[in-house]
């Protein structure tokens, strides 16, 4: 596929994103990333951070990874609930701090805003700022699949408007760039 893309456009103008399930579950992720990089394509991943260790992060950087997005869906109880696995929050937080400590590494955090974590958005923002995050994307789910049957995953209209106001106020503060998407 990359050879086909390469035949039609400059590879440096195309960014390859590896995403879910969970890219870190692949034991050959570094080899895949290296092959992508050697074809001239910058690449990155979207991860829950659960399996990211400092050593693995360094291997990924050496294989050409140029960016990452870490999913953080709330503070500890809300994130672990959303992910369905105890300890998920701690792993995501560790991954975020690891990326923030890497000079010039481009990454952001994405949060699925829902009824459980909505009231915690100011505290999540403060944690992200404390950890060194510069970019934060917030989004809501479309009511399909699991979300269709779970009212906790869907924001009512007044909270959706509140989310957009929160993003606007966060942008005005200028301590972290927040966006909806």
N, C-alpha and C positions, 0 to 999 in steps of 0.2 A: 504494500500500500504506500509506504513512504517513497519507494522508487517511482511510483506512478505520480505522486504529488510533486516529487523533485523534478520530474520531466516537464511540469507545467508552471512551476514557480520557484522562486529562490527559497531554499530551505530555511534560511535565517529569518525569512518573513513569516514563517509558520511556526506556531508554538504547539508542541504535543503535550497534552495533559493526560496522565494516567490516573484513572479513577476507578471506582467501585464495581463491585464489593470494596475490598481493602487492598490497595497495591502492595502494602508491606507483607501480605500473606504469601506473596510470590518469593520463593527462595532465589529465583533468578532475576529479581528486579534490577539489581545492579548491572547484570549482563545485558538485559533488555535496554536499560537506560544508556549504557555505553554504546550499544549498536545504534540507537536513535541518534545519539550525539555524534558518532562517527559518520553518519549520513548527512551531518550538517544541521540537524534540527535541534534547537533548544528544547528542553523538556522539563516538566515539573509533575507534581502529583497532588491529589486531594487525599488526605488521610485522616483517620481518627487518632493517630499517634500511638495507639496501644502497643505496637511492636517496635517503636522507634527507640533505639538506644544510642548513646553518643557514638559508639563505634560504627553502628549501621549508618548513622547520619553522615559520618565522615566518608564511608564507602560510597554512599549515594552522591555526595558532592564530587568525589573523585571520578565517578562514572558520568559526570556531566549534568547532574540535576541543577537547574538554575532557579527554581521557585517551588513553593509548596503552599497549600492551603490546609489548615487544620480545622476540623469540625469541633466546636465547643458549644454544646447546646444547653448551657446553664451552669450554675454552680454545682457543687458535688451531688446533692440528692437529685436535682432535676436532670443533670447530664447523665448520671448513671441510670435513672429511670428511662430516659429517652433511648439510651443505648442498650438497655436491658442487661447490663453487666456491671457488677460492683467493681470499683477501681478504675473505671473508664475515665472519670474526671481527672484523677491523678496522673494517668498516662498522657492524656491530652495536654494537661497543664505542663508536664515535664517536657513534652515535645515542643510546645510553644516557647518555653524558656530556653530550650536548646537552640532553636532557630533564632530567637532574638539575640542570643549571645554570639552568633556567627556574623562577623562584620560583613556588611554589604549583601547579605543573603536576602532575597526578596520573598516575603511570605505574607499571608494574611490569615485571619480567622473568620470562619463563617458560623453563624448561629441561626438555627431554626427556631424562630420565636413562636411560642405557643402559650396556652393559658397558664401552664405551670411556671414558666420562667419569665413571663411578661413583667411582673412586679420586681424582678431581680435585675432588670436591665441596667440600672445605674450601678449596682454592685459588680455586675459582670464587666461593665466598662472600666471601672476603677481597677479591677484585677488585671485586665488586659493592659491598661496603661502602666501599671506597676511592673508587669512582666516585659515591657518594652515593645508591645505591639503597636504598629503604626496604621494598619488597615484592618477594618472590621466590616464584613458584609452581613447584613441581617436579612432574613427572608422568612416567608410564611409558606406553609404547605398548601398544595392544591387538594381539595377534598376527594381524593381517590384512594383506593386500596385501604391500607390501615387507617389513614387519616379520615376517610369517609365515615368510619364507624366509631371514631374516638373524638368526642367533642373537646377533650383537653388539647388536642393538636390544632384546633382551629380557633383563630381569634375572632371574637364578635366585632362588628363594625366600629364600635367606639374604641376598642383596644387597637384595632388596625390603624385608625386615625392617630391614636396616641403613639403608636410605634413610629409613624412618619414624623410626628412632632418631636419625638425623642431623637430621631436621627438628625433632624434639622438643628435642634439645640446642641447636640454633640458636635456637629460640624462647626457651629458658631464658636464653641469653646476652643476648638483648634488643637486639642491635645491628642486626638486620634481621629483618623478619617473614617467616618461611618457612611455606609451606603445601603440602599435596598436593592437586592437582586439575588 
